[in-house]
Amino acid sequence: MTTNTPPCGWDQAVFRCGRCGAEHTATTEADYLKAVGAHSDAHAVWDRLDPIEQSGLASILRTILSAAGLATELLAIADRQPAEGRDR
């Protein structure tokens, strides 16, 4: 009698941040590593900001992320800005 057992693998994994309590669930190892890396990078950036900068960044991100295409347009405008010292 032969029993076919599926190979061991990922079902899902949950990352819980010990600093802020955030939770991320991933269904692949690659997605898990990506989530952990992005969250760690976010903490590194946040920790470098003072409280006023943290508030300003959060406000800007809320505005940008709430409107589809806004980030793309802002980057396009930034890329088309004249060099410093030139007239607009």
C-alpha positions as CSV (number, residue, x, y, z in Angstrom):
1,M,0.0,0.0,0.0
2,T,1.4,3.4,-1.1
3,T,0.5,6.6,0.7
4,N,1.0,9.8,-1.2
5,T,1.8,12.5,1.2
6,P,2.3,16.1,0.0
7,P,5.7,17.6,0.5
8,C,6.2,19.8,3.5
9,G,6.0,23.4,2.7
10,W,4.5,26.8,3.7
11,D,0.9,27.2,4.6
12,Q,1.3,30.6,6.1
13,A,3.5,32.4,8.6
14,V,2.7,35.4,10.8
15,F,5.3,38.0,11.6
16,R,4.6,40.0,14.8
17,C,6.7,43.0,15.6
18,G,7.9,43.1,19.2
19,R,8.3,46.9,19.0
20,C,5.0,48.1,17.6
21,G,2.8,45.1,17.6
22,A,2.1,45.0,13.9
23,E,1.2,41.7,12.3
24,H,1.9,40.5,8.8
25,T,0.7,37.2,7.4
26,A,2.5,35.6,4.4
27,T,1.8,32.5,2.4
28,T,5.3,32.1,1.0
29,E,8.7,32.3,2.5
30,A,9.7,35.0,-0.1
31,D,6.6,37.1,0.9
32,Y,7.5,36.6,4.6
33,L,11.0,37.8,4.1
34,K,9.8,40.8,2.1
35,A,7.3,41.8,4.8
36,V,9.9,41.5,7.6
37,G,12.5,43.4,5.6
38,A,10.1,46.2,4.7
39,H,8.9,46.5,8.3
40,S,12.4,46.6,9.6
41,D,13.4,49.3,7.1
42,A,10.3,51.3,8.1
43,H,11.4,51.2,11.7
44,A,14.9,52.3,10.7
45,V,13.6,55.3,8.8
46,W,11.0,56.2,11.5
47,D,13.7,56.1,14.2
48,R,15.8,58.6,12.4
49,L,13.0,61.2,12.4
50,D,12.2,63.7,15.1
51,P,8.5,63.9,16.2
52,I,7.8,66.9,13.9
53,E,9.3,65.0,10.9
54,Q,7.3,61.9,11.9
55,S,4.1,63.8,11.9
56,G,4.9,65.5,8.6
57,L,5.8,62.3,6.9
58,A,2.7,60.5,8.1
59,S,0.6,63.3,6.8
60,I,2.2,63.3,3.4
61,L,2.0,59.5,3.1
62,R,-1.7,59.6,4.1
63,T,-2.4,62.1,1.3
64,I,-0.3,60.3,-1.3
65,L,-1.6,56.8,-0.6
66,S,-5.2,57.9,-0.5
67,A,-5.2,59.0,-4.2
68,A,-4.4,56.5,-6.9
69,G,-1.7,57.8,-9.3
70,L,-0.7,60.8,-7.1
71,A,2.7,59.4,-6.2
72,T,3.4,58.8,-9.9
73,E,2.4,62.3,-10.8
74,L,4.4,63.9,-8.0
75,L,7.5,62.0,-9.1
76,A,6.9,63.1,-12.7
77,I,6.6,66.7,-11.6
78,A,9.8,66.4,-9.5
79,D,11.7,65.0,-12.5
80,R,10.6,67.9,-14.7
81,Q,11.5,70.6,-12.4
82,P,14.2,73.0,-13.8
83,A,17.7,72.9,-12.3
84,E,18.2,75.1,-9.3
85,G,18.7,78.8,-10.3
86,R,16.8,78.6,-13.6
87,D,13.5,80.4,-14.2
88,R,10.3,78.4,-14.2
